[in-house]
Amino acid sequence: MISAVLSSVAFFSTAAFGASLGDIDHVVLFMQENRAFDHYFGSLYGVRGFADPNVQINLDGRSTFFNQVNASLSNATDYLLPWYINAQGGEFLNGTQCMGAGSNGFGSNHAALGNGSNDLWALLNTPQSLAYFKRQDLPIQYAITDAWTVGDVYQQGFVASTNPNRVLWQSGSVNIPGGNVNSTQGPVLDNNVTPGCSTLSLENYLTRKNVATLLHTIARACSLRHDTLWPAVRIRFSSPQARPR
């Protein structure tokens, strides 16, 4: 199965050219989550991963990869570096695909950021935050990267969990007090449904311009948890259909 997919990746890697934007039939907006760039591609050659020559150096003289450790985790060291999660081989190769990876919530993530030092993930989230895969663990993802390209400095829009990032993605705001959205609702900091967002969603702008959106079709066709992204986001907005076009 994997070999067939890899062959397909190679076959469809030929660049497509068009004369104008009018040649574009569809624009697919696709968001994944819960996998940091380094978790997948930290060991990939030529990217800003573990070999990044410009990595942040903290006040203690160490790079941000040196995450603090205390006796609650280990008495053998005072730091944890990124570590290969499948080093033991065997059943780990399958089991780690379903590992627990701590919290993605606003509070936990901002605590781990440590006011910018970004070195408290092992202590205030989980040591698995520093775990990573290699090429042999992710052949399809690496094949896609080899055939096309990879954005190694893309980051989540908001250091928090699913809903804030998807709301920000679709509307451009999470209704932070003092922001440019005139609303009594929000902010959206964690995975909560109410209060909703009063801003227009991306779907509204696409519909205004008579651009066909595939979001509803994608949502109906997919059967993967909340990765059927549109229903999970849409309920955060207050009656977008009722607004003037």
Buried (B, 14 or more C-beta within 10 A) or exposed (E): EEEEEBEEBEEEEEEEEEEEEEEEEEEEBEBEEEEBBBBBBBBBEEBBBBEBEEEEEBEEEBBBBBBBBEEEBEEEEEBBEBEEBBEEEEEBBEEBEEEEBBBBBBEBBBBBBBEEBBBBBBBBBBBBBBBBBBBEBBBEBBBBBBBEEBEBEEEBBBBBBBBBBBBBBBBBBBBEEEEEBEBEBBBBBBBEEEBBBBBBBBBBBBBEEEEEBBBEEBBEEBEEEBBBBBEBBBEBBBEBEEEEE
